[in-house]
């Protein structure tokens, strides 16, 4: 009986540690179709890796698409708003910077994914927050878009 309680306590503790190791709240958003069809998600994880220089911004991210047209190419775009109020306004849509692939192509089943990394210097320094929104424009005319969400530089 005591061994069972120890095992159960260890298992519950490991689950709590694993749950706390996920992405920061608010760094994931669903992609919904505003034209055509498809769905998905975008998740970003700011890192403490200073690629550009000390105290600068580096983020790893993944875009996932499903229920889209087969063999469709989706250009991945983002817009950054330096006023972190949860409302993305006024900023132009930008492609992913090199050396990232600028687009993903879905499989015959209509699914695809793209991993990216973006590194920037000032004004994106440690502790600075900004809003970002993601948009995927498909070769079939579909447009998938995320909500606006706030990211804080680590």
Secondary structure, 3 states (H helix, E strand, C coil): CHHHHHHHHHHHHHHHHHHHCCCCCCCEEEEEEEECCCEEEEEEEECCCCCCCCCEEEEEEEEEEECCCCCCEEEEEEEEECCCCCCCCCCCCEECCCCCCCEEECCCCCCEEEEEEEEEEEEEECCCEEEEEEEEEECCCCEEECCCEEEECC
